């Protein structure tokens, strides 16, 4: 069985070249796309299809277009996400909207999606995968929409109350859907007819990834302005949702007050206070427990055997705090 590192050594360069081929000859769009891609990233969604197919006994290279498509989809969501969250930095570099402006960030994010569909139209891509990808991307947008609804004050008609249930609904769309479609597409490349279990496992992997990312914002370094940036943005992350749902009323009420404060009015002292509330209210510990239990559960599923070490790799950025 190939490890992720071995898969990356074998297919990362072809993956990068395939993505660049899809976006070439588009002038400023190409320049912005290359700038964004060069900020880094592990290319997990791009490498997983080839890695899975190879470890199932097939030709990993046959899934190259599928991997490139899902990596491009993902990067389009990142460009839009940075703009919507007003993040000035990604991996320590100015984000697209910060460097070229909001309008061009919208253009580039949209273009990434169409570059991805260009890859899915390539010969050898399983029939029907473009439709699956489209539905997954609609779910991603739905999850993003729900995330903003969770940030609205209760007085707003479209507001949704923060809870673990609403968090799971948001995460399953925003992060789980694309991982699920990526796994489903990879299985299709290997000729698997019933791909439901691959899709379901991928969706749960996506939720694990989202919770890990929420935790990382509090206990690690995401190359942003500071730890707790999600709190300043008003995000209802897993730790926040758990604390609001389970902590003492004084803690949950004050935490929600800070979360509801507009970003420009949220001071560093308020972020520090919110982080303290998450700790005393049990949200940080609950998140740690969730990550450990869910990773153990996902590792016990047979599909994980085709992607050795994948679950552990997702948790690596926060391993020091588990």
C-alpha positions as CSV (number, residue, x, y, z in Angstrom):
1,X,0.0,0.0,0.0
2,X,1.3,3.4,-0.9
3,X,1.5,6.1,1.8
4,X,0.2,9.6,1.2
5,X,3.8,10.8,1.0
6,X,4.6,8.2,-1.7
7,X,1.4,9.1,-3.6
8,X,2.5,12.8,-3.5
9,X,6.0,11.9,-4.7
10,X,4.5,10.1,-7.6
11,X,1.6,12.3,-8.7
12,X,2.0,15.8,-7.2
13,X,3.9,17.2,-10.1
14,X,1.5,15.7,-12.7
15,X,-1.4,17.1,-10.7
16,X,0.1,20.6,-10.5
17,X,0.8,20.5,-14.3
18,X,-2.8,19.3,-15.1
19,X,-4.3,22.1,-13.1
20,X,-2.0,24.7,-14.7
21,X,-2.9,23.3,-18.1
22,X,-6.6,23.9,-17.4
23,X,-6.1,27.5,-16.5
24,X,-3.5,28.6,-19.1
25,X,-4.1,31.4,-21.6
26,X,-6.5,33.3,-19.4
27,X,-4.2,36.4,-18.8
28,X,-4.9,37.9,-15.4
29,X,-7.1,35.0,-14.3
30,X,-4.1,32.7,-14.9
31,X,-1.8,35.0,-13.0
32,X,-4.2,35.2,-10.0
33,X,-4.8,31.4,-10.1
34,X,-1.1,30.6,-10.1
35,X,-0.5,33.1,-7.3
36,X,-3.2,31.5,-5.2
37,X,-2.0,28.0,-5.9
38,X,1.6,28.9,-5.1
39,X,0.6,30.0,-1.6
40,X,0.7,26.3,-0.7
41,X,-1.7,23.5,0.3
42,X,-1.3,19.8,0.6
43,X,-3.5,19.0,-2.5
44,X,-5.3,16.3,-0.5
45,X,-8.4,16.4,-2.6
46,X,-6.3,16.2,-5.8
47,X,-4.1,13.3,-4.6
48,X,-6.8,11.1,-2.9
49,X,-8.4,9.8,-6.2
50,X,-5.0,8.6,-7.5
51,X,-3.9,7.3,-4.2
52,X,-7.2,5.3,-3.6
53,X,-7.3,3.9,-7.1
54,X,-3.6,2.8,-7.0
55,X,-4.1,1.1,-3.6
56,X,-7.2,-0.7,-4.9
57,X,-5.1,-2.2,-7.6
58,X,-5.7,0.2,-10.5
59,X,-3.7,2.8,-12.4
60,X,-3.5,5.9,-10.2
61,X,-2.7,8.0,-13.3
62,X,-6.2,7.2,-14.6
63,X,-7.7,9.4,-11.9
64,X,-5.5,12.4,-12.6
65,X,-8.3,14.5,-14.2
66,X,-10.6,13.7,-11.4
67,X,-8.1,14.7,-8.8
68,X,-7.3,17.9,-10.6
69,X,-11.0,18.8,-10.9
70,X,-11.7,18.4,-7.2
71,X,-8.6,20.3,-6.2
72,X,-9.7,23.2,-8.4
73,X,-13.2,23.1,-7.0
74,X,-11.7,23.3,-3.5
75,X,-9.5,26.2,-4.4
76,X,-12.4,28.1,-5.9
77,X,-14.2,27.8,-2.5
78,X,-11.1,29.1,-0.7
79,X,-10.9,32.2,-2.8
80,X,-14.6,33.0,-2.2
81,X,-14.3,32.0,1.5
82,X,-11.4,34.4,2.1
83,X,-13.4,37.3,0.6
84,X,-16.6,36.5,2.5
85,X,-14.7,36.1,5.8
86,X,-12.6,39.2,5.0
87,X,-9.4,37.2,5.7
88,X,-6.4,39.3,4.6
89,X,-3.9,36.4,4.7
90,X,-3.8,32.8,3.6
91,X,-0.8,30.7,4.6
92,X,1.0,34.0,5.5
93,X,0.4,35.6,2.0
94,X,-2.2,38.3,1.0
95,X,-5.4,36.7,-0.2
96,X,-6.7,37.3,-3.7
97,X,-9.3,39.9,-2.7
98,X,-6.8,41.8,-0.6
99,X,-4.3,41.9,-3.5
100,X,-6.6,42.3,-6.5
101,X,-9.9,43.4,-4.9
102,X,-13.3,41.8,-4.2
103,X,-14.6,41.8,-7.7
104,X,-11.5,39.9,-9.1
105,X,-11.7,37.4,-6.2
106,X,-15.3,36.6,-7.3
107,X,-14.1,36.2,-10.9
108,X,-11.3,33.9,-9.9
109,X,-13.3,31.7,-7.6
110,X,-15.9,31.3,-10.4
111,X,-13.2,30.6,-12.9
112,X,-11.7,27.8,-10.7
113,X,-15.1,26.0,-10.9
114,X,-15.2,26.1,-14.7
115,X,-11.6,25.1,-14.9
116,X,-12.6,22.1,-12.8
117,X,-15.4,21.2,-15.2
118,X,-12.9,21.4,-18.0
119,X,-11.0,18.6,-16.3
120,X,-14.2,16.5,-15.8
121,X,-14.9,16.7,-19.6
122,X,-11.6,14.8,-20.3
123,X,-11.6,11.4,-21.9
124,X,-11.7,8.6,-19.3
125,X,-13.5,10.5,-16.6
126,X,-16.4,8.3,-15.4
127,X,-19.8,9.1,-16.9
128,X,-22.0,11.0,-14.5
129,X,-19.2,12.3,-12.3
130,X,-19.8,15.9,-13.5
131,X,-23.4,15.8,-12.3
132,X,-22.2,14.4,-8.9
133,X,-19.7,17.1,-8.6
134,X,-22.3,19.8,-9.5
135,X,-24.6,18.5,-6.7
136,X,-21.7,18.4,-4.3
137,X,-20.8,22.0,-5.1
138,X,-24.4,23.1,-4.6
139,X,-24.2,21.5,-1.2
140,X,-20.9,23.3,-0.5
141,X,-22.7,26.6,-1.3
142,X,-25.6,25.6,0.8
143,X,-23.3,24.9,3.7
144,X,-21.7,28.3,3.3
145,X,-25.1,29.9,3.2
146,X,-26.0,28.1,6.4
147,X,-22.8,29.2,8.1
148,X,-23.8,32.9,7.5
149,X,-27.3,32.2,8.8
150,X,-25.8,30.9,12.0
151,X,-24.0,34.2,12.5
152,X,-27.2,36.3,12.2
153,X,-28.9,37.7,15.4
154,X,-32.1,35.9,16.4
155,X,-34.1,38.9,15.3
156,X,-33.2,38.3,11.6
157,X,-35.9,36.3,9.7
158,X,-33.4,33.9,8.2
159,X,-31.4,33.3,11.3
160,X,-30.7,29.8,12.6
161,X,-30.0,29.1,16.2
162,X,-26.5,27.9,17.0
163,X,-26.5,24.2,18.0
164,X,-24.5,21.1,17.4
165,X,-27.2,19.9,15.0
166,X,-27.0,23.0,12.9
167,X,-23.2,22.8,13.0
168,X,-23.3,19.3,11.6
169,X,-25.7,20.3,8.8
170,X,-23.4,23.2,7.9
171,X,-20.2,21.1,8.0
172,X,-21.7,18.2,6.0
173,X,-22.4,20.6,3.2
174,X,-19.5,23.1,3.4
175,X,-16.7,20.5,3.8
176,X,-18.2,17.0,3.8
177,X,-19.9,17.2,0.4
178,X,-16.8,17.8,-1.6
179,X,-14.8,15.1,0.2
180,X,-17.7,12.7,-0.3
181,X,-17.9,13.4,-4.0
182,X,-14.1,13.1,-4.3
183,X,-14.2,9.6,-2.7
184,X,-17.2,8.6,-4.8
185,X,-15.4,9.8,-8.0
186,X,-12.3,7.9,-7.1
187,X,-14.3,4.7,-6.5
188,X,-16.0,5.2,-9.9
189,X,-12.5,5.4,-11.5
190,X,-11.8,2.0,-10.2
191,X,-15.1,0.6,-11.5
192,X,-16.9,0.4,-8.2
193,X,-20.6,0.2,-8.9
194,X,-22.1,0.8,-5.4
195,X,-20.2,3.9,-4.3
196,X,-22.5,4.9,-1.4
197,X,-20.1,3.7,1.3
198,X,-17.2,5.7,-0.2
199,X,-19.3,8.8,-0.4
200,X,-20.5,8.4,3.2
201,X,-17.0,7.8,4.5
202,X,-15.7,10.8,2.6
203,X,-18.5,13.0,4.0
204,X,-17.5,12.0,7.6
205,X,-13.9,12.6,6.8
206,X,-14.9,16.1,5.6
207,X,-16.7,16.8,8.9
208,X,-13.6,15.6,10.8
209,X,-11.5,17.9,8.8
210,X,-13.8,20.8,9.5
211,X,-13.7,20.2,13.3
212,X,-10.0,19.8,13.2
213,X,-9.7,23.1,11.3
214,X,-12.0,24.7,14.0
215,X,-9.7,23.4,16.7
216,X,-6.5,24.4,14.9
217,X,-7.8,28.0,14.8
218,X,-7.7,27.9,18.6
219,X,-4.6,25.8,19.4
220,X,-2.3,26.1,16.4
221,X,-1.2,28.3,13.6
222,X,-3.2,28.6,10.4
223,X,-1.0,31.4,8.9
224,X,-3.7,34.1,9.8
225,X,-3.5,37.3,11.8
226,X,-3.8,35.5,15.1
227,X,-5.2,32.5,16.9
228,X,-9.0,32.7,17.3
229,X,-9.6,34.5,14.0
230,X,-12.8,32.4,13.5
231,X,-14.1,33.9,16.7
232,X,-13.6,37.4,15.4
233,X,-15.4,36.4,12.2
234,X,-18.4,35.2,14.3
235,X,-18.1,31.6,13.1
236,X,-20.2,29.0,14.9
237,X,-17.4,26.4,15.0
238,X,-17.7,23.1,16.7
239,X,-16.2,24.4,20.0
240,X,-18.5,27.4,19.9
241,X,-21.6,25.3,19.1
242,X,-20.8,22.8,21.8
243,X,-20.2,25.5,24.4
244,X,-23.4,27.5,23.6
245,X,-25.4,24.3,23.8
246,X,-23.9,22.8,26.9
247,X,-22.1,25.3,29.1
248,X,-23.4,27.3,32.0
249,X,-25.8,30.0,30.9
250,X,-23.5,32.9,31.9
251,X,-20.7,31.4,29.8
252,X,-22.8,30.6,26.8
253,X,-24.5,34.0,26.8
254,X,-21.3,36.0,27.0
255,X,-19.6,33.8,24.4
256,X,-22.5,34.4,22.0
257,X,-22.3,38.2,22.7
258,X,-18.7,38.2,21.6
259,X,-19.4,36.0,18.6
260,X,-22.2,38.4,17.5
261,X,-20.0,41.5,17.7
262,X,-19.1,42.8,14.2
263,X,-15.5,41.8,13.3
264,X,-14.3,45.4,13.1
265,X,-15.5,46.0,16.7
266,X,-14.1,42.7,18.1
267,X,-10.9,43.5,20.0
268,X,-8.0,41.2,20.8
269,X,-9.1,41.2,24.4
270,X,-12.6,40.0,23.4
271,X,-11.0,37.2,21.4
272,X,-8.8,36.2,24.3
273,X,-11.9,36.2,26.6
274,X,-13.9,34.0,24.1
275,X,-11.0,31.5,24.0
276,X,-11.0,31.5,27.8
277,X,-14.8,30.9,27.8
278,X,-14.4,27.9,25.4
279,X,-11.9,26.4,27.8
280,X,-13.8,27.0,31.0
281,X,-17.1,26.1,29.4
282,X,-15.8,22.7,28.2
283,X,-15.9,23.4,24.4
284,X,-12.2,22.8,23.9
285,X,-12.1,19.5,25.8
286,X,-15.3,18.4,24.0
287,X,-13.7,19.1,20.6
288,X,-10.6,17.2,21.6
289,X,-12.7,14.2,22.6
290,X,-14.7,14.4,19.4
291,X,-11.6,14.3,17.3
292,X,-10.2,11.3,19.1
293,X,-13.4,9.3,19.0
294,X,-14.4,10.1,15.4
295,X,-10.9,9.5,14.1
296,X,-10.9,6.1,15.8
297,X,-14.3,5.3,14.3
298,X,-13.3,6.3,10.8
299,X,-10.1,4.3,11.0
300,X,-12.0,1.2,11.8
301,X,-13.9,1.3,8.5
302,X,-12.6,-0.9,5.8
303,X,-12.2,1.9,3.2
304,X,-9.6,3.5,5.4
305,X,-7.3,0.6,4.6
306,X,-6.9,1.9,1.1
307,X,-5.7,5.2,2.4
308,X,-3.3,4.2,5.2
309,X,-2.5,7.0,7.7
310,X,-5.0,9.4,6.1
311,X,-7.1,9.9,9.2
312,X,-4.0,10.5,11.3
313,X,-2.7,12.9,8.7
314,X,-5.9,15.0,9.1
315,X,-5.2,15.4,12.8
316,X,-1.5,16.0,12.5
317,X,-1.8,19.9,12.7
318,X,-3.5,19.5,16.1
319,X,-1.8,16.4,17.4
320,X,0.1,18.4,20.0
321,X,-3.2,19.4,21.6
322,X,-4.9,15.9,21.6
